[in-house]
């Protein structure tokens, strides 16, 4: 087992399916970056997971670069933390197989994504079926202590704990049992239509959307038909819900007063929202653009991250092989 005196390690991953949006930022990226200030932090681009739906190689490469550039532009320091592509650490697929051998299908059938896909009559590929096992391997391969997740993802960590416990029972003390760090539900970000912001709903706002496309996107936010001159309820307004994520408490209070007073339209609120988003992300856009224009720099960072990640992964996989009787991998392999 890993040394108990080491610093606690947190792990987060994000699938490269289109550009990260503000729901990703407030729900996952920002909390993950904050954890990096307190713990050893590891971040991976979950390209193996994305293969359950992505069928275009160019799209996969483009989105993987986009995720990396987003993390780096938003403040990830690759000299302090580790950032890599999931597929660059092949030990994860070996561990996924080992875990699958102690995982009952009944546990897999309880996975939300699997149940939802089957209930809708969607085609269910084996990647989707085994998704929780690969996710468990992502976590356990790095002796992760903490896994920051939203409430809707707690099940993944619970399933990982179940698999680790079953493996430890069968083969002896092998894996660190991780804990979910549940993010504050107030970080739930509404999309353009008021539902949770999600790429699958098509209601998302990419983090680094340029100013003009951003203004056009925000114009699509759904509002009610209250006339300009009439008072409005900020607590039922999608524009206000987004604005308060970026504004100071004083600015939020001022907008609330504007709504209550009347004579303040949703168009005014959308202009104010655009200004706050641009003020927040503007200084980071140049770094983001630079990285996407110089993917060789991203390759160097991801390559170094994979090297450092594999140093940890090899130790865990060798421990796992030893405990199962497979033995250590021959030198040079």
KAMOCOR-V8206 format. One record per residue. N is the residue number from 1. SS is DSSP state (helix for helix, strand for strand, loop for the rest). NEAR is the number of other C-alpha atoms within 12 Angstrom. D_LAST is the distance of its C-alpha to the last C-alpha in Angstrom with 2 decimals. Layout:
n->N ss->SS near->NEAR d_last->D_LAST
n->N ss->SS near->NEAR d_last->D_LAST
This chain:
n->1 ss->loop near->25 d_last->22.86
n->2 ss->loop near->26 d_last->22.96
n->3 ss->loop near->15 d_last->25.62
n->4 ss->loop near->13 d_last->28.97
n->5 ss->loop near->8 d_last->30.36
n->6 ss->loop near->13 d_last->28.16
n->7 ss->loop near->18 d_last->29.85
n->8 ss->loop near->26 d_last->29.97
n->9 ss->strand near->38 d_last->27.45
n->10 ss->strand near->37 d_last->28.60
n->11 ss->strand near->46 d_last->26.67
n->12 ss->strand near->46 d_last->28.15
n->13 ss->strand near->37 d_last->27.15
n->14 ss->strand near->40 d_last->29.28
n->15 ss->loop near->36 d_last->29.02
n->16 ss->loop near->39 d_last->29.53
n->17 ss->loop near->35 d_last->32.54
n->18 ss->loop near->33 d_last->35.23
n->19 ss->loop near->34 d_last->36.19
n->20 ss->loop near->36 d_last->36.29
n->21 ss->strand near->38 d_last->39.87
n->22 ss->helix near->37 d_last->42.07
n->23 ss->helix near->33 d_last->41.32
n->24 ss->helix near->38 d_last->37.63
n->25 ss->helix near->34 d_last->38.76
n->26 ss->helix near->30 d_last->41.18
n->27 ss->helix near->36 d_last->39.33
n->28 ss->helix near->36 d_last->35.75
n->29 ss->helix near->37 d_last->35.15
n->30 ss->helix near->29 d_last->37.96
n->31 ss->helix near->31 d_last->37.29
n->32 ss->helix near->39 d_last->33.60
n->33 ss->helix near->36 d_last->34.57
n->34 ss->helix near->25 d_last->37.13
n->35 ss->helix near->28 d_last->34.62
n->36 ss->loop near->32 d_last->32.59
n->37 ss->loop near->21 d_last->35.63
n->38 ss->loop near->17 d_last->35.39
n->39 ss->loop near->23 d_last->31.76
n->40 ss->strand near->31 d_last->28.18
n->41 ss->strand near->38 d_last->27.77
n->42 ss->strand near->47 d_last->24.90
n->43 ss->strand near->44 d_last->25.70
n->44 ss->strand near->43 d_last->23.71
n->45 ss->strand near->39 d_last->24.84
n->46 ss->loop near->38 d_last->24.49
n->47 ss->helix near->36 d_last->23.91
n->48 ss->helix near->35 d_last->22.28
n->49 ss->helix near->36 d_last->25.46
n->50 ss->helix near->31 d_last->27.63
n->51 ss->loop near->25 d_last->26.48
n->52 ss->loop near->26 d_last->28.76
n->53 ss->loop near->25 d_last->31.64
n->54 ss->loop near->23 d_last->30.70
n->55 ss->loop near->14 d_last->30.81
n->56 ss->loop near->16 d_last->31.09
n->57 ss->helix near->16 d_last->28.17
n->58 ss->helix near->14 d_last->30.43
n->59 ss->helix near->20 d_last->31.70
n->60 ss->helix near->29 d_last->28.28
n->61 ss->helix near->30 d_last->27.41
n->62 ss->helix near->23 d_last->30.91
n->63 ss->helix near->29 d_last->30.95
n->64 ss->helix near->41 d_last->27.60
n->65 ss->helix near->43 d_last->29.01
n->66 ss->helix near->36 d_last->32.24
n->67 ss->helix near->44 d_last->30.80
n->68 ss->helix near->47 d_last->28.98
n->69 ss->helix near->42 d_last->32.20
n->70 ss->helix near->43 d_last->34.28
n->71 ss->helix near->47 d_last->32.44
n->72 ss->helix near->36 d_last->32.52
n->73 ss->helix near->30 d_last->36.15
n->74 ss->loop near->33 d_last->37.20
n->75 ss->loop near->27 d_last->36.02
n->76 ss->loop near->31 d_last->32.34
n->77 ss->loop near->24 d_last->31.34
n->78 ss->loop near->32 d_last->27.66
n->79 ss->loop near->18 d_last->27.90
n->80 ss->loop near->21 d_last->28.82
n->81 ss->loop near->35 d_last->26.94
n->82 ss->strand near->40 d_last->23.67
n->83 ss->strand near->46 d_last->23.91
n->84 ss->strand near->42 d_last->21.15
n->85 ss->strand near->43 d_last->20.71
n->86 ss->helix near->41 d_last->19.49
n->87 ss->helix near->29 d_last->17.50
n->88 ss->helix near->26 d_last->15.51
n->89 ss->loop near->35 d_last->13.85
n->90 ss->loop near->25 d_last->12.10
n->91 ss->helix near->33 d_last->11.86
n->92 ss->helix near->37 d_last->15.59
n->93 ss->helix near->29 d_last->15.63
n->94 ss->helix near->27 d_last->13.59
n->95 ss->helix near->37 d_last->16.10
n->96 ss->helix near->33 d_last->18.92
n->97 ss->helix near->25 d_last->18.38
n->98 ss->helix near->32 d_last->18.40
n->99 ss->helix near->42 d_last->21.52
n->100 ss->helix near->30 d_last->23.14
n->101 ss->loop near->20 d_last->23.25
n->102 ss->loop near->26 d_last->25.63
n->103 ss->loop near->28 d_last->27.56
n->104 ss->loop near->19 d_last->30.87
n->105 ss->helix near->18 d_last->32.07
n->106 ss->helix near->13 d_last->35.26
n->107 ss->helix near->27 d_last->33.51
n->108 ss->helix near->32 d_last->32.08
n->109 ss->helix near->24 d_last->35.58
n->110 ss->loop near->21 d_last->37.00
n->111 ss->loop near->29 d_last->34.93
n->112 ss->helix near->22 d_last->37.46
n->113 ss->helix near->26 d_last->35.76
n->114 ss->helix near->28 d_last->35.36
n->115 ss->helix near->20 d_last->38.94
n->116 ss->helix near->17 d_last->40.32
n->117 ss->helix near->18 d_last->38.74
n->118 ss->helix near->18 d_last->39.95
n->119 ss->helix near->13 d_last->43.38
n->120 ss->loop near->11 d_last->43.78
n->121 ss->loop near->10 d_last->42.89
n->122 ss->loop near->14 d_last->39.96
n->123 ss->loop near->17 d_last->37.20
n->124 ss->loop near->21 d_last->34.40
n->125 ss->loop near->17 d_last->30.92
n->126 ss->helix near->17 d_last->28.06
n->127 ss->helix near->24 d_last->26.57
n->128 ss->helix near->29 d_last->29.76
n->129 ss->helix near->29 d_last->29.81
n->130 ss->loop near->34 d_last->26.36
n->131 ss->helix near->36 d_last->26.91
n->132 ss->helix near->40 d_last->27.70
n->133 ss->helix near->43 d_last->24.52
n->134 ss->helix near->41 d_last->22.35
n->135 ss->helix near->47 d_last->24.71
n->136 ss->helix near->46 d_last->24.28
n->137 ss->helix near->46 d_last->20.50
n->138 ss->helix near->50 d_last->21.23
n->139 ss->helix near->47 d_last->23.41
n->140 ss->helix near->49 d_last->21.74
n->141 ss->loop near->47 d_last->18.24
n->142 ss->loop near->45 d_last->19.95
n->143 ss->loop near->40 d_last->22.38
n->144 ss->loop near->41 d_last->25.13
n->145 ss->loop near->34 d_last->28.61
n->146 ss->strand near->35 d_last->30.69
n->147 ss->strand near->45 d_last->30.56
n->148 ss->strand near->39 d_last->33.55
n->149 ss->strand near->34 d_last->34.92
n->150 ss->loop near->29 d_last->38.25
n->151 ss->helix near->22 d_last->40.28
n->152 ss->helix near->21 d_last->39.29
n->153 ss->helix near->25 d_last->35.59
n->154 ss->helix near->24 d_last->36.05
n->155 ss->helix near->26 d_last->35.29
n->156 ss->helix near->36 d_last->31.64
n->157 ss->helix near->38 d_last->31.23
n->158 ss->helix near->31 d_last->33.31
n->159 ss->helix near->39 d_last->31.11
n->160 ss->helix near->43 d_last->28.01
n->161 ss->helix near->34 d_last->29.89
n->162 ss->helix near->30 d_last->30.75
n->163 ss->helix near->40 d_last->27.19
n->164 ss->helix near->40 d_last->26.01
n->165 ss->helix near->25 d_last->29.03
n->166 ss->helix near->25 d_last->28.45
n->167 ss->helix near->33 d_last->24.85
n->168 ss->helix near->25 d_last->26.06
n->169 ss->helix near->16 d_last->28.90
n->170 ss->helix near->21 d_last->26.81
n->171 ss->helix near->23 d_last->23.98
n->172 ss->loop near->20 d_last->25.45
n->173 ss->loop near->21 d_last->25.45
n->174 ss->loop near->33 d_last->22.17
n->175 ss->loop near->40 d_last->23.14
n->176 ss->loop near->33 d_last->25.60
n->177 ss->loop near->32 d_last->28.44
n->178 ss->loop near->34 d_last->29.19
n->179 ss->strand near->29 d_last->32.70
n->180 ss->strand near->28 d_last->34.12
n->181 ss->strand near->28 d_last->36.12
n->182 ss->strand near->25 d_last->38.76
n->183 ss->loop near->26 d_last->40.10
n->184 ss->loop near->18 d_last->43.88
n->185 ss->helix near->18 d_last->45.37
n->186 ss->helix near->18 d_last->47.68
n->187 ss->helix near->28 d_last->44.79
n->188 ss->loop near->28 d_last->45.08
n->189 ss->loop near->35 d_last->45.87
n->190 ss->strand near->37 d_last->48.34
n->191 ss->loop near->34 d_last->47.81
n->192 ss->loop near->35 d_last->50.51
n->193 ss->loop near->28 d_last->52.02
n->194 ss->loop near->27 d_last->51.87
n->195 ss->loop near->23 d_last->49.05
n->196 ss->strand near->29 d_last->45.78
n->197 ss->loop near->31 d_last->44.19
n->198 ss->loop near->28 d_last->41.54
n->199 ss->helix near->24 d_last->40.11
n->200 ss->helix near->14 d_last->40.74
n->201 ss->helix near->15 d_last->44.44
n->202 ss->loop near->21 d_last->44.68
n->203 ss->loop near->26 d_last->46.53
n->204 ss->loop near->34 d_last->44.09
n->205 ss->loop near->39 d_last->44.62
n->206 ss->strand near->32 d_last->41.64
n->207 ss->loop near->35 d_last->41.29
n->208 ss->loop near->37 d_last->41.57
n->209 ss->loop near->28 d_last->44.15
n->210 ss->loop near->23 d_last->46.51
n->211 ss->helix near->25 d_last->50.08
n->212 ss->helix near->15 d_last->51.97
n->213 ss->helix near->17 d_last->49.57
n->214 ss->helix near->29 d_last->49.43
n->215 ss->helix near->25 d_last->53.22
n->216 ss->helix near->18 d_last->53.30
n->217 ss->helix near->27 d_last->50.72
n->218 ss->helix near->37 d_last->52.63
n->219 ss->loop near->25 d_last->55.81
n->220 ss->loop near->23 d_last->54.31
n->221 ss->loop near->35 d_last->54.25
n->222 ss->loop near->24 d_last->56.43
n->223 ss->loop near->29 d_last->59.60
n->224 ss->loop near->20 d_last->62.82
n->225 ss->loop near->15 d_last->66.16
n->226 ss->loop near->20 d_last->67.92
n->227 ss->loop near->16 d_last->70.29
n->228 ss->loop near->21 d_last->69.76
n->229 ss->loop near->16 d_last->72.78
n->230 ss->loop near->18 d_last->71.96
n->231 ss->loop near->21 d_last->70.01
n->232 ss->loop near->30 d_last->66.46
n->233 ss->loop near->26 d_last->64.21
n->234 ss->helix near->31 d_last->61.09
n->235 ss->helix near->19 d_last->59.45
n->236 ss->helix near->19 d_last->59.26
n->237 ss->loop near->31 d_last->58.26
n->238 ss->helix near->34 d_last->54.78
n->239 ss->helix near->43 d_last->55.48
n->240 ss->helix near->44 d_last->56.46
n->241 ss->helix near->35 d_last->53.43
n->242 ss->helix near->40 d_last->51.15
n->243 ss->helix near->38 d_last->53.39
n->244 ss->helix near->31 d_last->53.25
n->245 ss->helix near->27 d_last->49.45
n->246 ss->helix near->28 d_last->49.99
n->247 ss->loop near->25 d_last->53.46
n->248 ss->loop near->14 d_last->54.81
n->249 ss->helix near->13 d_last->56.95
n->250 ss->helix near->12 d_last->60.08
n->251 ss->helix near->20 d_last->59.09
n->252 ss->helix near->26 d_last->58.40
n->253 ss->helix near->17 d_last->61.80
n->254 ss->helix near->21 d_last->63.50
n->255 ss->helix near->34 d_last->62.09
n->256 ss->helix near->28 d_last->63.10
n->257 ss->helix near->19 d_last->66.62
n->258 ss->helix near->26 d_last->66.60
n->259 ss->helix near->31 d_last->65.78
n->260 ss->helix near->20 d_last->68.51
n->261 ss->helix near->18 d_last->71.10
n->262 ss->loop near->21 d_last->70.86
n->263 ss->loop near->19 d_last->71.22
n->264 ss->loop near->27 d_last->67.48
n->265 ss->loop near->30 d_last->65.65
n->266 ss->helix near->36 d_last->62.11
n->267 ss->helix near->27 d_last->61.89
n->268 ss->helix near->23 d_last->62.58
n->269 ss->helix near->36 d_last->59.88
n->270 ss->helix near->32 d_last->57.32
n->271 ss->helix near->26 d_last->58.24
n->272 ss->helix near->30 d_last->57.79
n->273 ss->helix near->34 d_last->54.39
n->274 ss->helix near->34 d_last->53.23
n->275 ss->helix near->22 d_last->54.43
n->276 ss->helix near->27 d_last->52.52
n->277 ss->helix near->32 d_last->49.23
n->278 ss->helix near->26 d_last->49.65
n->279 ss->helix near->17 d_last->50.56
n->280 ss->helix near->22 d_last->47.45
n->281 ss->helix near->28 d_last->44.86
n->282 ss->helix near->23 d_last->46.64
n->283 ss->helix near->16 d_last->45.25
n->284 ss->helix near->26 d_last->41.67
n->285 ss->helix near->27 d_last->42.14
n->286 ss->helix near->19 d_last->41.96
n->287 ss->helix near->25 d_last->38.52
n->288 ss->helix near->32 d_last->37.35
n->289 ss->helix near->24 d_last->38.84
n->290 ss->helix near->20 d_last->37.34
n->291 ss->helix near->27 d_last->33.76
n->292 ss->helix near->28 d_last->34.15
n->293 ss->helix near->16 d_last->35.65
n->294 ss->loop near->17 d_last->32.81
n->295 ss->helix near->24 d_last->29.63
n->296 ss->helix near->15 d_last->27.73
n->297 ss->helix near->21 d_last->28.48
n->298 ss->helix near->34 d_last->27.14
n->299 ss->helix near->24 d_last->23.90
n->300 ss->helix near->20 d_last->23.53
n->301 ss->helix near->30 d_last->24.30
n->302 ss->helix near->35 d_last->21.99
n->303 ss->helix near->26 d_last->19.05
n->304 ss->helix near->23 d_last->19.76
n->305 ss->helix near->32 d_last->20.23
n->306 ss->helix near->32 d_last->16.87
n->307 ss->helix near->22 d_last->15.27
n->308 ss->helix near->28 d_last->17.53
n->309 ss->helix near->36 d_last->17.10
n->310 ss->helix near->30 d_last->13.32
n->311 ss->helix near->19 d_last->14.12
n->312 ss->helix near->28 d_last->16.26
n->313 ss->helix near->33 d_last->14.27
n->314 ss->helix near->27 d_last->11.20
n->315 ss->helix near->26 d_last->13.91
n->316 ss->helix near->34 d_last->15.67
n->317 ss->helix near->39 d_last->12.99
n->318 ss->helix near->29 d_last->11.99
n->319 ss->helix near->30 d_last->15.77
n->320 ss->helix near->40 d_last->16.26
n->321 ss->helix near->26 d_last->13.91
n->322 ss->helix near->19 d_last->15.67
n->323 ss->helix near->23 d_last->19.00
n->324 ss->helix near->24 d_last->18.61
n->325 ss->loop near->15 d_last->17.66
n->326 ss->loop near->16 d_last->14.28
n->327 ss->loop near->14 d_last->12.95
n->328 ss->loop near->19 d_last->10.15
n->329 ss->loop near->17 d_last->6.56
n->330 ss->loop near->9 d_last->5.88
n->331 ss->loop near->7 d_last->5.61
n->332 ss->loop near->5 d_last->3.81
n->333 ss->loop near->8 d_last->0.00
